[in-house]
Amino acid sequence: MNGQLLFVLAFSLMALGLWGLLSRRNVFRIIIGFSLLDTGIHMFLVAIGWREGGTAPIVDAQATIAQVSATAVDPIPSALVLTAIVIGLAVTALMLSFAVRMYGKNRSLQIEKNKELKW
């Protein structure tokens, strides 16, 4: 897969997620928009560290540091994405638990029908 295609897909997912966050009034659809935005950010970070024909960043007796730095994929964005996936999962689970509580109390997931949210 081409690196530019990863950037295009990442920005498309981020734009779709941001649109879902800002234009929808249903809490479940807002949560889906957040998840799409989160996934787009993960793809963007992976695309930053991706290199055409890159190898694993392993230094041993056969590969010197100079050879590895010239051909290896950057491992830092991948490590950040793994951490961000776990955090995003926890935040999504928390948002879904709030949505379940809100539905249990008000029998609706529409933001307009929640009187506690109005000023």
Buried (B, 14 or more C-beta within 10 A) or exposed (E): EEEEEBBEBBBEBBEBBBEBBEEBEBBEBBBBBBBBBBBBBBBBBBBBBBEEEEEEBEEEEEBEEEEBEEBBBBEEBBEBBEEBEEEBEEBBEEBEEEBEEBEEEEEEBEBEEBEEEEE
